[in-house]
Amino acid sequence: MTEQEKQDLIRRYLDAYNAFDVDGMVETLHPDVEFENVSDGEVSAAASGVEEFRAMAEKATELFASRRQTVTAVEAEEGGGLSIEVVYEGELAQDLPGGLEAGETVRLDGRSTFEFREGKIARIVDYS
């Protein structure tokens, strides 16, 4: 895959994510996709394989009334992967443990790394 093809695939994934389109997200993924969300240095969510990813993504759509990841930078990674810097903003659809309430807006800066195999996204690690 060229770097442009990889960036286009990430853009399709993020467009689907922003639109709560789980099927669209899954279309960009390798069947053996690995996913991790790392928050404050700890893995807070993980999925192995497209079906685990789908279940996790569907559950996550219930948490937010709206959400958007906006790419602010793209960088090539050693080994052919790509890293993106993002601004994340989402409005909660329900109360969360720790005091966040429905209707509040969550905003944070983050980074995601992507690895590719057979023309699909094979690994995603989100850092916040």
N, C-alpha and C positions, 0 to 999 in steps of 0.2 A: 504494500500500500504506500502511496505517496503521502507526504505530510499533509497536503491539501485534502486528500481523501479521508485521512484520519480526522482532521479538523471538521470536515463536513459531517462525518459520522457522529462526532461529539455534539455538533450543533443540532443534528436531528434528535439525539438523545435528550439534550437540554430543552429543545422546543417541546418535545413530548412531555418531559417532566413538568415544565411550566404550565402545560395545558391539562395536567392530571390524566394524561393519556398513557396508561400503563401498557397497553398493547403496543403503542408506538415506541415506548422505551425498550420493551422486550425485543422488538424487531431488530434493534441495533446490537443485541447482545449475542455472544457465542453461547451455545448450550451449556458449556461448562464454566460460565462466568463466575468469578469470585468478587465479592463486594465486602468492603469494610468501611465503617464510619468511625473515625478516631476523633474523640473530643477530649481536650486537655490531656493528651497523651495516652488515653485509655480507649480500647475498642468498645464502643457503645452499641454497635449493631453489626451483624455480619450475615452473609448469605452465601451459600455454595450451590451453584447450579441455577438455571433459569427459573425453575419452579419455586425454589426458596426465595429468589429475588422477587418474583412476581407477587408472592404472598406478602412479603415485607413491603413492597411498593404500594400494594392495594391498601394495606393497613395504614400506611403513612398518608394516603390521600384523605383519610377521615379526620386527620389532625388539623388540617389547614383549610380555611375558606378561600385563601388565595396564596400563591407562592411564586417566587421568581428567582432564578439564578441568572445573573448577568456576568458574562465573561469580561474581565478587565485586562488579562494578559494570557498569552500562550507561550510555552517554552518546550523545546524538544528535550526529551529525557534520554539518558544513556540506554542503549538496547532497543531503541525504536519507539518508545512510549512518548506520550505528551503529558505535560502538566499545565493546568489552567488555574489562574487566580479568579475568584468569583466574589461578587457581592450577593448575599442571600437576603431576601426579605420575604416574610410570610405573615399572614394574619391568621391567628389561631381560631379554629372552629370550636374548640372545646378547652376546658380547663386542663392544665397539666400539673403533675406533681412539682412541688417547688415554688408554687405561688403564681405561676403565669396563668392568666385567665383568658377565656374566649373573648375575641375581639381585640386583644393586644397584638401589636406588631413586633415580630422578632426580626432583628437585623444583625447580620454578622458578616465578617470577611472570612473567606476560606480558600482552600486549595484542594484540587482534585487531581489525582494522577490516573492515567488511563494506559492500559497495555492492550495490544491487539493480536488477534490470531484469526486466520482464514477470513479476512475481510470484516470481522466483527470486533466489538469490544469484549476483551477476555478478562479484564481485571479493572476494578475501580476502587480507589481508596480516597475517601473524602476526609479532609482534615479541617477542624474548626477549633 
